[in-house]
């Protein structure tokens, strides 16, 4: 790797990138992890790091950002509200296009194709590598974290039922159906 950086604000301009691939190792500092935890509204980001490769220099053809992202998070269980650990180890594959190409892909609904890589618009001449890593962590997070065996405490709310089968309600149009049969 040519660069060892500790900065979630890591960016590279198209001129700096040139026509060769660039490799980076990011390791978030304690202050940066606290900033990400606040942004995600979670108790803590214990660790966050990434190995990143940026390939290409032409936003018309796409600038590919690949790599591996690893993070250890402290999240809140949706059932018990206990703090639990979540480990993330995910591959990253994002293509940045110029705004016109990204808009065209949106209109073509390319984001619905599970085989099409993640993409975004490159807003100016700067590639925000740290931001792509942060967004990759966000996308990999469990949306409803739950600790093993967690139960919801309903307290005095006996009118709430969890996991109970829904009661069959009569169809409000059943009486009208009888009238229709008579005509």
C-alpha positions in Angstrom: 0.0 0.0 0.0 1.3 3.4 -0.8 -0.5 5.5 1.7 -1.3 4.9 5.4 -3.8 7.5 6.5 -6.1 8.1 9.5 -8.7 10.3 8.2 -12.4 9.8 7.3 -12.1 13.0 5.3 -9.5 11.4 2.9 -10.1 12.6 -0.6 -8.2 12.5 -3.9 -8.6 14.7 -6.9 -8.8 13.4 -10.4 -5.5 15.1 -11.2 -3.8 13.4 -8.2 -5.3 10.0 -9.2 -3.9 10.2 -12.7 -4.2 7.0 -14.8 -2.8 4.6 -12.2 -4.6 2.8 -9.4 -4.0 4.1 -6.0 -4.2 2.1 -2.8 -5.0 3.4 0.7 -5.2 2.0 4.2 -7.6 3.9 6.4 -7.8 3.5 10.1 -10.2 5.9 11.9 -9.0 7.7 15.0 -10.9 7.8 18.2 -12.3 11.3 17.4 -13.3 10.1 13.9 -15.0 7.0 15.3 -16.9 9.2 17.7 -18.0 11.4 14.8 -19.3 8.3 12.9 -21.1 7.0 16.0 -22.9 10.3 16.4 -23.8 10.4 12.7 -25.2 6.8 12.9 -26.9 7.5 16.3 -25.2 4.4 17.9 -23.4 4.2 21.2 -19.9 3.6 19.7 -17.7 2.7 16.8 -15.0 0.6 18.5 -12.9 0.3 15.4 -13.1 1.1 11.7 -10.6 0.5 9.0 -10.5 -0.1 5.3 -8.2 -1.3 2.5 -9.2 0.7 -0.5 -8.2 0.7 -4.2 -9.2 3.6 -6.5 -9.0 2.8 -10.3 -9.7 5.0 -13.3 -9.6 8.7 -13.8 -12.4 9.3 -16.3 -15.8 10.1 -14.7 -17.5 9.4 -18.0 -16.4 5.8 -17.9 -16.5 5.5 -14.2 -14.0 5.6 -11.3 -14.1 2.3 -9.4 -13.5 2.2 -5.7 -13.0 -1.4 -4.3 -11.7 -2.8 -1.1 -12.6 -4.3 2.2 -14.2 -2.5 5.1 -14.0 -3.7 8.7 -15.7 -2.2 11.7 -16.7 -3.1 15.2 -19.7 -1.2 16.4 -21.7 -1.0 19.6 -25.4 -0.9 18.7 -28.7 -1.0 20.6 -30.8 -4.1 20.6 -34.3 -3.2 19.3 -36.0 -5.6 21.8 -34.1 -5.2 25.0 -32.4 -1.8 24.4 -29.1 -3.5 25.6 -25.9 -2.5 24.0 -24.6 -5.2 21.8 -21.5 -5.7 19.5 -21.9 -5.8 15.8 -18.9 -6.8 13.6 -18.8 -5.7 10.0 -16.5 -7.2 7.4 -17.7 -6.4 3.9 -16.4 -5.9 0.4 -16.8 -2.5 -1.2 -17.4 -2.0 -4.9 -18.6 1.4 -5.9 -18.4 3.2 -9.3 -18.5 7.0 -9.4 -19.8 8.5 -12.7 -20.3 12.1 -13.8 -23.6 13.5 -12.9 -25.2 13.0 -16.3 -24.3 9.3 -16.4 -25.4 8.8 -12.8 -28.7 10.5 -13.6 -29.2 8.3 -16.7 -28.5 5.2 -14.6 -31.1 6.4 -12.1 -33.7 6.9 -14.9 -32.9 3.5 -16.2 -33.4 2.1 -12.6 -30.0 0.4 -12.7 -30.1 0.5 -8.8 -32.8 -2.2 -9.0 -30.4 -4.7 -10.8 -28.8 -6.8 -8.1 -25.9 -7.5 -10.4 -25.1 -3.9 -11.1 -22.5 -2.4 -8.7 -23.3 0.4 -6.4 -22.8 3.8 -8.1 -23.0 7.4 -7.3 -22.3 10.8 -8.9 -19.0 12.4 -8.7 -20.0 16.0 -7.9 -16.7 17.7 -8.7 -13.1 16.7 -9.3 -12.7 15.2 -5.8 -13.3 11.6 -4.8 -14.3 11.5 -1.1 -12.8 8.1 -0.2 -13.4 8.4 3.5 -17.1 9.2 2.9 -17.5 6.1 0.6 -16.0 4.0 3.5 -18.5 5.5 6.0 -21.4 4.9 3.7 -20.3 1.3 3.1 -20.3 0.7 6.9 -23.8 2.2 7.1 -25.1 0.0 4.3 -23.6 -3.1 6.0 -25.2 -2.4 9.4 -27.9 -4.7 10.7 -31.1 -2.5 10.4 -32.8 -4.0 13.4 -30.0 -5.4 15.7 -31.2 -7.9 18.2 -29.3 -9.7 20.9 -29.7 -13.5 21.1 -32.8 -14.4 23.2 -33.9 -10.8 23.6 -37.5 -10.4 24.7 -39.6 -7.3 24.5 -40.8 -6.1 27.9 -44.4 -5.0 27.4 -44.8 -3.8 30.9 -48.5 -3.0 31.6 -49.4 -2.8 27.9 -51.5 -6.0 27.8 -53.4 -4.8 24.8 -50.3 -5.3 22.7 -49.7 -8.8 21.4 -46.4 -10.0 20.0 -46.3 -13.1 17.8 -49.9 -13.9 18.4 -51.9 -14.8 15.3 -54.2 -12.0 13.9 -57.8 -12.5 14.6 -60.0 -13.0 11.6 -62.1 -9.9 11.1 -65.3 -10.1 9.1 -65.2 -8.6 5.6 -67.2 -5.3 5.8 -68.4 -5.9 2.2 -69.9 -9.3 3.0 -73.4 -7.9 3.4 -73.1 -6.1 0.0 -72.1 -9.4 -1.6 -75.4 -10.9 -0.4 -77.3 -8.1 -2.1 -75.4 -8.6 -5.3 -76.4 -12.2 -5.4 -80.1 -11.2 -5.4 -79.9 -9.0 -8.4 
